[in-house]
Amino acid sequence: MSREIHCPMGDGHLEADDDEQLLEKVRAHAAEAHPELTDEQIQQVMAGAHDSH
Ligand SMILES: [Zn+2]
């Protein structure tokens, strides 16, 4: 079981083994694709993480 998130900006999804690694991926993706996102907004994105299936 892994964790995934759908980017709220609608450009794909990110997947990792656990929330900690997922946060790293979200941060890396945001830095590259959505540099306007604040840390607070990234935390809100993380709140939408769910188990992948
Ligand atoms: Zn994105």
mmCIF file of the protein (N, C-alpha, C, O) and its ligand, coordinates in Angstrom:
data_MODEL
# 
_entry.id   MODEL 
# 
loop_
_entity.id 
_entity.type 
_entity.pdbx_number_of_molecules 
1 polymer     1 
2 non-polymer 1 
# 
_entity_poly.entity_id                      1 
_entity_poly.type                           'polypeptide(L)' 
_entity_poly.nstd_linkage                   no 
_entity_poly.nstd_monomer                   no 
_entity_poly.pdbx_seq_one_letter_code       MSREIHCPMGDGHLEADDDEQLLEKVRAHAAEAHPELTDEQIQQVMAGAHDSH 
_entity_poly.pdbx_seq_one_letter_code_can   MSREIHCPMGDGHLEADDDEQLLEKVRAHAAEAHPELTDEQIQQVMAGAHDSH 
_entity_poly.pdbx_strand_id                 A 
# 
loop_
_entity_poly_seq.entity_id 
_entity_poly_seq.num 
_entity_poly_seq.mon_id 
_entity_poly_seq.hetero 
1 1  MET n 
1 2  SER n 
1 3  ARG n 
1 4  GLU n 
1 5  ILE n 
1 6  HIS n 
1 7  CYS n 
1 8  PRO n 
1 9  MET n 
1 10 GLY n 
1 11 ASP n 
1 12 GLY n 
1 13 HIS n 
1 14 LEU n 
1 15 GLU n 
1 16 ALA n 
1 17 ASP n 
1 18 ASP n 
1 19 ASP n 
1 20 GLU n 
1 21 GLN n 
1 22 LEU n 
1 23 LEU n 
1 24 GLU n 
1 25 LYS n 
1 26 VAL n 
1 27 ARG n 
1 28 ALA n 
1 29 HIS n 
1 30 ALA n 
1 31 ALA n 
1 32 GLU n 
1 33 ALA n 
1 34 HIS n 
1 35 PRO n 
1 36 GLU n 
1 37 LEU n 
1 38 THR n 
1 39 ASP n 
1 40 GLU n 
1 41 GLN n 
1 42 ILE n 
1 43 GLN n 
1 44 GLN n 
1 45 VAL n 
1 46 MET n 
1 47 ALA n 
1 48 GLY n 
1 49 ALA n 
1 50 HIS n 
1 51 ASP n 
1 52 SER n 
1 53 HIS n 
# 
loop_
_struct_asym.id 
_struct_asym.entity_id 
A 1 
B 2 
# 
loop_
_chem_comp.id 
_chem_comp.type 
_chem_comp.mon_nstd_flag 
ALA 'L-peptide linking' y 
ARG 'L-peptide linking' y 
ASP 'L-peptide linking' y 
CYS 'L-peptide linking' y 
GLN 'L-peptide linking' y 
GLU 'L-peptide linking' y 
GLY 'peptide linking'   y 
HIS 'L-peptide linking' y 
ILE 'L-peptide linking' y 
LEU 'L-peptide linking' y 
LYS 'L-peptide linking' y 
MET 'L-peptide linking' y 
PRO 'L-peptide linking' y 
SER 'L-peptide linking' y 
THR 'L-peptide linking' y 
VAL 'L-peptide linking' y 
ZN  non-polymer         . 
# 
_pdbx_entity_nonpoly.entity_id   2 
_pdbx_entity_nonpoly.name        ? 
_pdbx_entity_nonpoly.comp_id     ZN 
# 
_pdbx_nonpoly_scheme.asym_id         B 
_pdbx_nonpoly_scheme.entity_id       2 
_pdbx_nonpoly_scheme.mon_id          ZN 
_pdbx_nonpoly_scheme.ndb_seq_num     1 
_pdbx_nonpoly_scheme.pdb_seq_num     101 
_pdbx_nonpoly_scheme.auth_seq_num    101 
_pdbx_nonpoly_scheme.pdb_mon_id      ZN 
_pdbx_nonpoly_scheme.auth_mon_id     ZN 
_pdbx_nonpoly_scheme.pdb_strand_id   A 
_pdbx_nonpoly_scheme.pdb_ins_code    . 
# 
loop_
_atom_site.group_PDB 
_atom_site.id 
_atom_site.type_symbol 
_atom_site.label_atom_id 
_atom_site.label_alt_id 
_atom_site.label_comp_id 
_atom_site.label_asym_id 
_atom_site.label_entity_id 
_atom_site.label_seq_id 
_atom_site.pdbx_PDB_ins_code 
_atom_site.Cartn_x 
_atom_site.Cartn_y 
_atom_site.Cartn_z 
_atom_site.occupancy 
_atom_site.B_iso_or_equiv 
_atom_site.pdbx_formal_charge 
_atom_site.auth_seq_id 
_atom_site.auth_comp_id 
_atom_site.auth_asym_id 
_atom_site.auth_atom_id 
_atom_site.pdbx_PDB_model_num 
ATOM   1   N  N  . MET A 1 1  ? 0.858  -1.197 0.000   1.00 0.00 ? 1   MET A N  1 
ATOM   2   C  CA . MET A 1 1  ? 0.000  0.000  0.000   1.00 0.00 ? 1   MET A CA 1 
ATOM   3   C  C  . MET A 1 1  ? 0.886  1.236  0.000   1.00 0.00 ? 1   MET A C  1 
ATOM   4   O  O  . MET A 1 1  ? 1.819  1.356  0.793   1.00 0.00 ? 1   MET A O  1 
ATOM   5   N  N  . SER A 1 2  ? 0.576  2.132  -0.891  1.00 0.00 ? 2   SER A N  1 
ATOM   6   C  CA . SER A 1 2  ? 1.318  3.385  -0.915  1.00 0.00 ? 2   SER A CA 1 
ATOM   7   C  C  . SER A 1 2  ? 0.328  4.537  -0.831  1.00 0.00 ? 2   SER A C  1 
ATOM   8   O  O  . SER A 1 2  ? -0.888 4.347  -0.812  1.00 0.00 ? 2   SER A O  1 
ATOM   9   N  N  . ARG A 1 3  ? 0.888  5.724  -0.783  1.00 0.00 ? 3   ARG A N  1 
ATOM   10  C  CA . ARG A 1 3  ? 0.058  6.918  -0.643  1.00 0.00 ? 3   ARG A CA 1 
ATOM   11  C  C  . ARG A 1 3  ? 0.151  7.750  -1.914  1.00 0.00 ? 3   ARG A C  1 
ATOM   12  O  O  . ARG A 1 3  ? 1.206  7.833  -2.542  1.00 0.00 ? 3   ARG A O  1 
ATOM   13  N  N  . GLU A 1 4  ? -0.943 8.350  -2.274  1.00 0.00 ? 4   GLU A N  1 
ATOM   14  C  CA . GLU A 1 4  ? -0.891 9.176  -3.468  1.00 0.00 ? 4   GLU A CA 1 
ATOM   15  C  C  . GLU A 1 4  ? -1.692 10.449 -3.290  1.00 0.00 ? 4   GLU A C  1 
ATOM   16  O  O  . GLU A 1 4  ? -2.516 10.591 -2.387  1.00 0.00 ? 4   GLU A O  1 
ATOM   17  N  N  . ILE A 1 5  ? -1.409 11.355 -4.187  1.00 0.00 ? 5   ILE A N  1 
ATOM   18  C  CA . ILE A 1 5  ? -2.050 12.663 -4.180  1.00 0.00 ? 5   ILE A CA 1 
ATOM   19  C  C  . ILE A 1 5  ? -2.277 13.075 -5.626  1.00 0.00 ? 5   ILE A C  1 
ATOM   20  O  O  . ILE A 1 5  ? -1.428 12.855 -6.490  1.00 0.00 ? 5   ILE A O  1 
ATOM   21  N  N  . HIS A 1 6  ? -3.419 13.667 -5.871  1.00 0.00 ? 6   HIS A N  1 
ATOM   22  C  CA . HIS A 1 6  ? -3.651 14.257 -7.185  1.00 0.00 ? 6   HIS A CA 1 
ATOM   23  C  C  . HIS A 1 6  ? -3.345 15.734 -7.070  1.00 0.00 ? 6   HIS A C  1 
ATOM   24  O  O  . HIS A 1 6  ? -3.907 16.433 -6.227  1.00 0.00 ? 6   HIS A O  1 
ATOM   25  N  N  . CYS A 1 7  ? -2.455 16.202 -7.918  1.00 0.00 ? 7   CYS A N  1 
ATOM   26  C  CA . CYS A 1 7  ? -2.085 17.613 -7.854  1.00 0.00 ? 7   CYS A CA 1 
ATOM   27  C  C  . CYS A 1 7  ? -3.328 18.474 -8.047  1.00 0.00 ? 7   CYS A C  1 
ATOM   28  O  O  . CYS A 1 7  ? -4.062 18.299 -9.020  1.00 0.00 ? 7   CYS A O  1 
ATOM   29  N  N  . PRO A 1 8  ? -3.568 19.405 -7.121  1.00 0.00 ? 8   PRO A N  1 
ATOM   30  C  CA . PRO A 1 8  ? -4.760 20.251 -7.238  1.00 0.00 ? 8   PRO A CA 1 
ATOM   31  C  C  . PRO A 1 8  ? -4.697 21.167 -8.462  1.00 0.00 ? 8   PRO A C  1 
ATOM   32  O  O  . PRO A 1 8  ? -5.714 21.729 -8.868  1.00 0.00 ? 8   PRO A O  1 
ATOM   33  N  N  . MET A 1 9  ? -3.523 21.316 -9.044  1.00 0.00 ? 9   MET A N  1 
ATOM   34  C  CA . MET A 1 9  ? -3.404 22.139 -10.238 1.00 0.00 ? 9   MET A CA 1 
ATOM   35  C  C  . MET A 1 9  ? -3.769 21.328 -11.487 1.00 0.00 ? 9   MET A C  1 
ATOM   36  O  O  . MET A 1 9  ? -3.758 21.849 -12.602 1.00 0.00 ? 9   MET A O  1 
ATOM   37  N  N  . GLY A 1 10 ? -4.089 20.061 -11.285 1.00 0.00 ? 10  GLY A N  1 
ATOM   38  C  CA . GLY A 1 10 ? -4.622 19.248 -12.377 1.00 0.00 ? 10  GLY A CA 1 
ATOM   39  C  C  . GLY A 1 10 ? -3.595 18.721 -13.359 1.00 0.00 ? 10  GLY A C  1 
ATOM   40  O  O  . GLY A 1 10 ? -3.951 18.357 -14.479 1.00 0.00 ? 10  GLY A O  1 
ATOM   41  N  N  . ASP A 1 11 ? -2.339 18.670 -12.971 1.00 0.00 ? 11  ASP A N  1 
ATOM   42  C  CA . ASP A 1 11 ? -1.328 18.203 -13.922 1.00 0.00 ? 11  ASP A CA 1 
ATOM   43  C  C  . ASP A 1 11 ? -0.715 16.869 -13.522 1.00 0.00 ? 11  ASP A C  1 
ATOM   44  O  O  . ASP A 1 11 ? 0.466  16.629 -13.768 1.00 0.00 ? 11  ASP A O  1 
ATOM   45  N  N  . GLY A 1 12 ? -1.501 16.014 -12.914 1.00 0.00 ? 12  GLY A N  1 
ATOM   46  C  CA . GLY A 1 12 ? -1.017 14.662 -12.665 1.00 0.00 ? 12  GLY A CA 1 
ATOM   47  C  C  . GLY A 1 12 ? -1.112 14.265 -11.208 1.00 0.00 ? 12  GLY A C  1 
ATOM   48  O  O  . GLY A 1 12 ? -1.717 14.966 -10.398 1.00 0.00 ? 12  GLY A O  1 
ATOM   49  N  N  . HIS A 1 13 ? -0.503 13.124 -10.878 1.00 0.00 ? 13  HIS A N  1 
ATOM   50  C  CA . HIS A 1 13 ? -0.534 12.665 -9.501  1.00 0.00 ? 13  HIS A CA 1 
ATOM   51  C  C  . HIS A 1 13 ? 0.841  12.202 -9.063  1.00 0.00 ? 13  HIS A C  1 
ATOM   52  O  O  . HIS A 1 13 ? 1.692  11.850 -9.881  1.00 0.00 ? 13  HIS A O  1 
ATOM   53  N  N  . LEU A 1 14 ? 1.040  12.212 -7.737  1.00 0.00 ? 14  LEU A N  1 
ATOM   54  C  CA . LEU A 1 14 ? 2.305  11.831 -7.132  1.00 0.00 ? 14  LEU A CA 1 
ATOM   55  C  C  . LEU A 1 14 ? 2.046  10.664 -6.207  1.00 0.00 ? 14  LEU A C  1 
ATOM   56  O  O  . LEU A 1 14 ? 0.983  10.564 -5.594  1.00 0.00 ? 14  LEU A O  1 
ATOM   57  N  N  . GLU A 1 15 ? 3.039  9.770  -6.112  1.00 0.00 ? 15  GLU A N  1 
ATOM   58  C  CA . GLU A 1 15 ? 2.859  8.563  -5.316  1.00 0.00 ? 15  GLU A CA 1 
ATOM   59  C  C  . GLU A 1 15 ? 4.152  8.261  -4.570  1.00 0.00 ? 15  GLU A C  1 
ATOM   60  O  O  . GLU A 1 15 ? 5.243  8.460  -5.104  1.00 0.00 ? 15  GLU A O  1 
ATOM   61  N  N  . ALA A 1 16 ? 4.027  7.777  -3.324  1.00 0.00 ? 16  ALA A N  1 
ATOM   62  C  CA . ALA A 1 16 ? 5.197  7.430  -2.528  1.00 0.00 ? 16  ALA A CA 1 
ATOM   63  C  C  . ALA A 1 16 ? 4.811  6.363  -1.508  1.00 0.00 ? 16  ALA A C  1 
ATOM   64  O  O  . ALA A 1 16 ? 3.634  6.055  -1.322  1.00 0.00 ? 16  ALA A O  1 
ATOM   65  N  N  . ASP A 1 17 ? 5.844  5.801  -0.841  1.00 0.00 ? 17  ASP A N  1 
ATOM   66  C  CA . ASP A 1 17 ? 5.595  4.705  0.093   1.00 0.00 ? 17  ASP A CA 1 
ATOM   67  C  C  . ASP A 1 17 ? 4.890  5.157  1.361   1.00 0.00 ? 17  ASP A C  1 
ATOM   68  O  O  . ASP A 1 17 ? 4.134  4.393  1.962   1.00 0.00 ? 17  ASP A O  1 
ATOM   69  N  N  . ASP A 1 18 ? 5.136  6.401  1.770   1.00 0.00 ? 18  ASP A N  1 
ATOM   70  C  CA . ASP A 1 18 ? 4.486  6.905  2.978   1.00 0.00 ? 18  ASP A CA 1 
ATOM   71  C  C  . ASP A 1 18 ? 4.350  8.426  2.898   1.00 0.00 ? 18  ASP A C  1 
ATOM   72  O  O  . ASP A 1 18 ? 4.854  9.058  1.969   1.00 0.00 ? 18  ASP A O  1 
ATOM   73  N  N  . ASP A 1 19 ? 3.668  8.997  3.875   1.00 0.00 ? 19  ASP A N  1 
ATOM   74  C  CA . ASP A 1 19 ? 3.378  10.430 3.830   1.00 0.00 ? 19  ASP A CA 1 
ATOM   75  C  C  . ASP A 1 19 ? 4.646  11.277 3.834   1.00 0.00 ? 19  ASP A C  1 
ATOM   76  O  O  . ASP A 1 19 ? 4.699  12.335 3.206   1.00 0.00 ? 19  ASP A O  1 
ATOM   77  N  N  . GLU A 1 20 ? 5.673  10.799 4.553   1.00 0.00 ? 20  GLU A N  1 
ATOM   78  C  CA . GLU A 1 20 ? 6.904  11.582 4.639   1.00 0.00 ? 20  GLU A CA 1 
ATOM   79  C  C  . GLU A 1 20 ? 7.571  11.704 3.268   1.00 0.00 ? 20  GLU A C  1 
ATOM   80  O  O  . GLU A 1 20 ? 8.005  12.782 2.863   1.00 0.00 ? 20  GLU A O  1 
ATOM   81  N  N  . GLN A 1 21 ? 7.642  10.569 2.565   1.00 0.00 ? 21  GLN A N  1 
ATOM   82  C  CA . GLN A 1 21 ? 8.229  10.599 1.223   1.00 0.00 ? 21  GLN A CA 1 
ATOM   83  C  C  . GLN A 1 21 ? 7.321  11.337 0.254   1.00 0.00 ? 21  GLN A C  1 
ATOM   84  O  O  . GLN A 1 21 ? 7.786  12.003 -0.671  1.00 0.00 ? 21  GLN A O  1 
ATOM   85  N  N  . LEU A 1 22 ? 6.016  11.208 0.477   1.00 0.00 ? 22  LEU A N  1 
ATOM   86  C  CA . LEU A 1 22 ? 5.075  11.908 -0.399  1.00 0.00 ? 22  LEU A CA 1 
ATOM   87  C  C  . LEU A 1 22 ? 5.242  13.420 -0.266  1.00 0.00 ? 22  LEU A C  1 
ATOM   88  O  O  . LEU A 1 22 ? 5.187  14.153 -1.254  1.00 0.00 ? 22  LEU A O  1 
ATOM   89  N  N  . LEU A 1 23 ? 5.445  13.870 0.966   1.00 0.00 ? 23  LEU A N  1 
ATOM   90  C  CA . LEU A 1 23 ? 5.649  15.304 1.192   1.00 0.00 ? 23  LEU A CA 1 
ATOM   91  C  C  . LEU A 1 23 ? 6.874  15.790 0.433   1.00 0.00 ? 23  LEU A C  1 
ATOM   92  O  O  . LEU A 1 23 ? 6.851  16.869 -0.158  1.00 0.00 ? 23  LEU A O  1 
ATOM   93  N  N  . GLU A 1 24 ? 7.950  14.997 0.447   1.00 0.00 ? 24  GLU A N  1 
ATOM   94  C  CA . GLU A 1 24 ? 9.148  15.366 -0.297  1.00 0.00 ? 24  GLU A CA 1 
ATOM   95  C  C  . GLU A 1 24 ? 8.839  15.495 -1.782  1.00 0.00 ? 24  GLU A C  1 
ATOM   96  O  O  . GLU A 1 24 ? 9.307  16.423 -2.441  1.00 0.00 ? 24  GLU A O  1 
ATOM   97  N  N  . LYS A 1 25 ? 8.054  14.563 -2.305  1.00 0.00 ? 25  LYS A N  1 
ATOM   98  C  CA . LYS A 1 25 ? 7.719  14.599 -3.732  1.00 0.00 ? 25  LYS A CA 1 
ATOM   99  C  C  . LYS A 1 25 ? 6.821  15.782 -4.055  1.00 0.00 ? 25  LYS A C  1 
ATOM   100 O  O  . LYS A 1 25 ? 6.971  16.426 -5.093  1.00 0.00 ? 25  LYS A O  1 
ATOM   101 N  N  . VAL A 1 26 ? 5.885  16.061 -3.153  1.00 0.00 ? 26  VAL A N  1 
ATOM   102 C  CA . VAL A 1 26 ? 5.002  17.207 -3.372  1.00 0.00 ? 26  VAL A CA 1 
ATOM   103 C  C  . VAL A 1 26 ? 5.824  18.486 -3.370  1.00 0.00 ? 26  VAL A C  1 
ATOM   104 O  O  . VAL A 1 26 ? 5.625  19.363 -4.211  1.00 0.00 ? 26  VAL A O  1 
ATOM   105 N  N  . ARG A 1 27 ? 6.757  18.590 -2.412  1.00 0.00 ? 27  ARG A N  1 
ATOM   106 C  CA . ARG A 1 27 ? 7.599  19.788 -2.350  1.00 0.00 ? 27  ARG A CA 1 
ATOM   107 C  C  . ARG A 1 27 ? 8.433  19.934 -3.620  1.00 0.00 ? 27  ARG A C  1 
ATOM   108 O  O  . ARG A 1 27 ? 8.554  21.033 -4.162  1.00 0.00 ? 27  ARG A O  1 
ATOM   109 N  N  . ALA A 1 28 ? 9.009  18.827 -4.097  1.00 0.00 ? 28  ALA A N  1 
ATOM   110 C  CA . ALA A 1 28 ? 9.838  18.870 -5.305  1.00 0.00 ? 28  ALA A CA 1 
ATOM   111 C  C  . ALA A 1 28 ? 8.990  19.233 -6.517  1.00 0.00 ? 28  ALA A C  1 
ATOM   112 O  O  . ALA A 1 28 ? 9.401  20.034 -7.356  1.00 0.00 ? 28  ALA A O  1 
ATOM   113 N  N  . HIS A 1 29 ? 7.803  18.638 -6.600  1.00 0.00 ? 29  HIS A N  1 
ATOM   114 C  CA . HIS A 1 29 ? 6.910  18.930 -7.726  1.00 0.00 ? 29  HIS A CA 1 
ATOM   115 C  C  . HIS A 1 29 ? 6.470  20.387 -7.681  1.00 0.00 ? 29  HIS A C  1 
ATOM   116 O  O  . HIS A 1 29 ? 6.451  21.059 -8.713  1.00 0.00 ? 29  HIS A O  1 
ATOM   117 N  N  . ALA A 1 30 ? 6.120  20.879 -6.510  1.00 0.00 ? 30  ALA A N  1 
ATOM   118 C  CA . ALA A 1 30 ? 5.666  22.256 -6.370  1.00 0.00 ? 30  ALA A CA 1 
ATOM   119 C  C  . ALA A 1 30 ? 6.792  23.225 -6.734  1.00 0.00 ? 30  ALA A C  1 
ATOM   120 O  O  . ALA A 1 30 ? 6.557  24.231 -7.404  1.00 0.00 ? 30  ALA A O  1 
ATOM   121 N  N  . ALA A 1 31 ? 8.009  22.922 -6.293  1.00 0.00 ? 31  ALA A N  1 
ATOM   122 C  CA . ALA A 1 31 ? 9.136  23.812 -6.585  1.00 0.00 ? 31  ALA A CA 1 
ATOM   123 C  C  . ALA A 1 31 ? 9.362  23.924 -8.088  1.00 0.00 ? 31  ALA A C  1 
ATOM   124 O  O  . ALA A 1 31 ? 9.738  24.980 -8.598  1.00 0.00 ? 31  ALA A O  1 
ATOM   125 N  N  . GLU A 1 32 ? 9.123  22.806 -8.792  1.00 0.00 ? 32  GLU A N  1 
ATOM   126 C  CA . GLU A 1 32 ? 9.377  22.778 -10.229 1.00 0.00 ? 32  GLU A CA 1 
ATOM   127 C  C  . GLU A 1 32 ? 8.197  23.336 -11.025 1.00 0.00 ? 32  GLU A C  1 
ATOM   128 O  O  . GLU A 1 32 ? 8.374  24.131 -11.948 1.00 0.00 ? 32  GLU A O  1 
ATOM   129 N  N  . ALA A 1 33 ? 6.986  22.902 -10.648 1.00 0.00 ? 33  ALA A N  1 
ATOM   130 C  CA . ALA A 1 33 ? 5.809  23.196 -11.479 1.00 0.00 ? 33  ALA A CA 1 
ATOM   131 C  C  . ALA A 1 33 ? 4.963  24.351 -10.951 1.00 0.00 ? 33  ALA A C  1 
ATOM   132 O  O  . ALA A 1 33 ? 4.320  25.063 -11.723 1.00 0.00 ? 33  ALA A O  1 
ATOM   133 N  N  . HIS A 1 34 ? 4.969  24.533 -9.628  1.00 0.00 ? 34  HIS A N  1 
ATOM   134 C  CA . HIS A 1 34 ? 4.089  25.559 -9.035  1.00 0.00 ? 34  HIS A CA 1 
ATOM   135 C  C  . HIS A 1 34 ? 4.840  26.353 -7.968  1.00 0.00 ? 34  HIS A C  1 
ATOM   136 O  O  . HIS A 1 34 ? 4.487  26.300 -6.790  1.00 0.00 ? 34  HIS A O  1 
ATOM   137 N  N  . PRO A 1 35 ? 5.866  27.083 -8.376  1.00 0.00 ? 35  PRO A N  1 
ATOM   138 C  CA . PRO A 1 35 ? 6.673  27.804 -7.379  1.00 0.00 ? 35  PRO A CA 1 
ATOM   139 C  C  . PRO A 1 35 ? 5.873  28.841 -6.598  1.00 0.00 ? 35  PRO A C  1 
ATOM   140 O  O  . PRO A 1 35 ? 6.351  29.359 -5.589  1.00 0.00 ? 35  PRO A O  1 
ATOM   141 N  N  . GLU A 1 36 ? 4.656  29.150 -7.055  1.00 0.00 ? 36  GLU A N  1 
ATOM   142 C  CA . GLU A 1 36 ? 3.836  30.135 -6.347  1.00 0.00 ? 36  GLU A CA 1 
ATOM   143 C  C  . GLU A 1 36 ? 3.176  29.542 -5.106  1.00 0.00 ? 36  GLU A C  1 
ATOM   144 O  O  . GLU A 1 36 ? 2.667  30.284 -4.266  1.00 0.00 ? 36  GLU A O  1 
ATOM   145 N  N  . LEU A 1 37 ? 3.178  28.211 -4.980  1.00 0.00 ? 37  LEU A N  1 
ATOM   146 C  CA . LEU A 1 37 ? 2.530  27.595 -3.814  1.00 0.00 ? 37  LEU A CA 1 
ATOM   147 C  C  . LEU A 1 37 ? 3.334  27.874 -2.553  1.00 0.00 ? 37  LEU A C  1 
ATOM   148 O  O  . LEU A 1 37 ? 4.558  27.740 -2.545  1.00 0.00 ? 37  LEU A O  1 
ATOM   149 N  N  . THR A 1 38 ? 2.638  28.263 -1.483  1.00 0.00 ? 38  THR A N  1 
ATOM   150 C  CA . THR A 1 38 ? 3.300  28.488 -0.200  1.00 0.00 ? 38  THR A CA 1 
ATOM   151 C  C  . THR A 1 38 ? 3.367  27.174 0.578   1.00 0.00 ? 38  THR A C  1 
ATOM   152 O  O  . THR A 1 38 ? 2.712  26.195 0.221   1.00 0.00 ? 38  THR A O  1 
ATOM   153 N  N  . ASP A 1 39 ? 4.171  27.165 1.653   1.00 0.00 ? 39  ASP A N  1 
ATOM   154 C  CA . ASP A 1 39 ? 4.244  25.986 2.526   1.00 0.00 ? 39  ASP A CA 1 
ATOM   155 C  C  . ASP A 1 39 ? 2.861  25.630 3.058   1.00 0.00 ? 39  ASP A C  1 
ATOM   156 O  O  . ASP A 1 39 ? 2.506  24.457 3.172   1.00 0.00 ? 39  ASP A O  1 
ATOM   157 N  N  . GLU A 1 40 ? 2.091  26.663 3.381   1.00 0.00 ? 40  GLU A N  1 
ATOM   158 C  CA . GLU A 1 40 ? 0.744  26.427 3.920   1.00 0.00 ? 40  GLU A CA 1 
ATOM   159 C  C  . GLU A 1 40 ? -0.135 25.720 2.884   1.00 0.00 ? 40  GLU A C  1 
ATOM   160 O  O  . GLU A 1 40 ? -0.884 24.800 3.214   1.00 0.00 ? 40  GLU A O  1 
ATOM   161 N  N  . GLN A 1 41 ? -0.033 26.161 1.636   1.00 0.00 ? 41  GLN A N  1 
ATOM   162 C  CA . GLN A 1 41 ? -0.823 25.526 0.578   1.00 0.00 ? 41  GLN A CA 1 
ATOM   163 C  C  . GLN A 1 41 ? -0.362 24.095 0.333   1.00 0.00 ? 41  GLN A C  1 
ATOM   164 O  O  . GLN A 1 41 ? -1.176 23.221 0.035   1.00 0.00 ? 41  GLN A O  1 
ATOM   165 N  N  . ILE A 1 42 ? 0.941  23.853 0.457   1.00 0.00 ? 42  ILE A N  1 
ATOM   166 C  CA . ILE A 1 42 ? 1.452  22.496 0.301   1.00 0.00 ? 42  ILE A CA 1 
ATOM   167 C  C  . ILE A 1 42 ? 0.902  21.595 1.404   1.00 0.00 ? 42  ILE A C  1 
ATOM   168 O  O  . ILE A 1 42 ? 0.576  20.434 1.158   1.00 0.00 ? 42  ILE A O  1 
ATOM   169 N  N  . GLN A 1 43 ? 0.799  22.137 2.630   1.00 0.00 ? 43  GLN A N  1 
ATOM   170 C  CA . GLN A 1 43 ? 0.212  21.357 3.726   1.00 0.00 ? 43  GLN A CA 1 
ATOM   171 C  C  . GLN A 1 43 ? -1.247 21.022 3.416   1.00 0.00 ? 43  GLN A C  1 
ATOM   172 O  O  . GLN A 1 43 ? -1.723 19.934 3.741   1.00 0.00 ? 43  GLN A O  1 
ATOM   173 N  N  . GLN A 1 44 ? -1.951 21.963 2.788   1.00 0.00 ? 44  GLN A N  1 
ATOM   174 C  CA . GLN A 1 44 ? -3.343 21.700 2.421   1.00 0.00 ? 44  GLN A CA 1 
ATOM   175 C  C  . GLN A 1 44 ? -3.419 20.628 1.346   1.00 0.00 ? 44  GLN A C  1 
ATOM   176 O  O  . GLN A 1 44 ? -4.329 19.798 1.350   1.00 0.00 ? 44  GLN A O  1 
ATOM   177 N  N  . VAL A 1 45 ? -2.457 20.647 0.420   1.00 0.00 ? 45  VAL A N  1 
ATOM   178 C  CA . VAL A 1 45 ? -2.404 19.591 -0.598  1.00 0.00 ? 45  VAL A CA 1 
ATOM   179 C  C  . VAL A 1 45 ? -2.199 18.241 0.081   1.00 0.00 ? 45  VAL A C  1 
ATOM   180 O  O  . VAL A 1 45 ? -2.851 17.257 -0.268  1.00 0.00 ? 45  VAL A O  1 
ATOM   181 N  N  . MET A 1 46 ? -1.278 18.200 1.068   1.00 0.00 ? 46  MET A N  1 
ATOM   182 C  CA . MET A 1 46 ? -0.988 16.944 1.774   1.00 0.00 ? 46  MET A CA 1 
ATOM   183 C  C  . MET A 1 46 ? -2.215 16.401 2.490   1.00 0.00 ? 46  MET A C  1 
ATOM   184 O  O  . MET A 1 46 ? -2.350 15.189 2.657   1.00 0.00 ? 46  MET A O  1 
ATOM   185 N  N  . ALA A 1 47 ? -3.112 17.287 2.913   1.00 0.00 ? 47  ALA A N  1 
ATOM   186 C  CA . ALA A 1 47 ? -4.329 16.838 3.594   1.00 0.00 ? 47  ALA A CA 1 
ATOM   187 C  C  . ALA A 1 47 ? -5.199 15.996 2.669   1.00 0.00 ? 47  ALA A C  1 
ATOM   188 O  O  . ALA A 1 47 ? -6.067 15.253 3.127   1.00 0.00 ? 47  ALA A O  1 
ATOM   189 N  N  . GLY A 1 48 ? -4.964 16.115 1.372   1.00 0.00 ? 48  GLY A N  1 
ATOM   190 C  CA . GLY A 1 48 ? -5.741 15.338 0.406   1.00 0.00 ? 48  GLY A CA 1 
ATOM   191 C  C  . GLY A 1 48 ? -5.113 14.001 0.038   1.00 0.00 ? 48  GLY A C  1 
ATOM   192 O  O  . GLY A 1 48 ? -5.600 13.313 -0.860  1.00 0.00 ? 48  GLY A O  1 
ATOM   193 N  N  . ALA A 1 49 ? -4.024 13.623 0.732   1.00 0.00 ? 49  ALA A N  1 
ATOM   194 C  CA . ALA A 1 49 ? -3.370 12.342 0.427   1.00 0.00 ? 49  ALA A CA 1 
ATOM   195 C  C  . ALA A 1 49 ? -4.286 11.178 0.781   1.00 0.00 ? 49  ALA A C  1 
ATOM   196 O  O  . ALA A 1 49 ? -5.034 11.229 1.757   1.00 0.00 ? 49  ALA A O  1 
ATOM   197 N  N  . HIS A 1 50 ? -4.212 10.128 -0.032  1.00 0.00 ? 50  HIS A N  1 
ATOM   198 C  CA . HIS A 1 50 ? -5.018 8.943  0.260   1.00 0.00 ? 50  HIS A CA 1 
ATOM   199 C  C  . HIS A 1 50 ? -4.265 7.703  -0.199  1.00 0.00 ? 50  HIS A C  1 
ATOM   200 O  O  . HIS A 1 50 ? -3.303 7.793  -0.962  1.00 0.00 ? 50  HIS A O  1 
ATOM   201 N  N  . ASP A 1 51 ? -4.720 6.531  0.282   1.00 0.00 ? 51  ASP A N  1 
ATOM   202 C  CA . ASP A 1 51 ? -4.087 5.290  -0.109  1.00 0.00 ? 51  ASP A CA 1 
ATOM   203 C  C  . ASP A 1 51 ? -4.306 5.065  -1.603  1.00 0.00 ? 51  ASP A C  1 
ATOM   204 O  O  . ASP A 1 51 ? -5.400 5.270  -2.129  1.00 0.00 ? 51  ASP A O  1 
ATOM   205 N  N  . SER A 1 52 ? -3.236 4.639  -2.268  1.00 0.00 ? 52  SER A N  1 
ATOM   206 C  CA . SER A 1 52 ? -3.383 4.342  -3.692  1.00 0.00 ? 52  SER A CA 1 
ATOM   207 C  C  . SER A 1 52 ? -4.046 2.979  -3.846  1.00 0.00 ? 52  SER A C  1 
ATOM   208 O  O  . SER A 1 52 ? -4.046 2.158  -2.929  1.00 0.00 ? 52  SER A O  1 
ATOM   209 N  N  . HIS A 1 53 ? -4.597 2.765  -5.005  1.00 0.00 ? 53  HIS A N  1 
ATOM   210 C  CA . HIS A 1 53 ? -5.317 1.499  -5.243  1.00 0.00 ? 53  HIS A CA 1 
ATOM   211 C  C  . HIS A 1 53 ? -5.123 1.086  -6.674  1.00 0.00 ? 53  HIS A C  1 
ATOM   212 O  O  . HIS A 1 53 ? -5.640 0.051  -7.093  1.00 0.00 ? 53  HIS A O  1 
HETATM 213 ZN ZN . ZN  B 2 .  ? 1.164  19.985 -10.268 1.00 0.00 2 101 ZN  A ZN 1 
# 
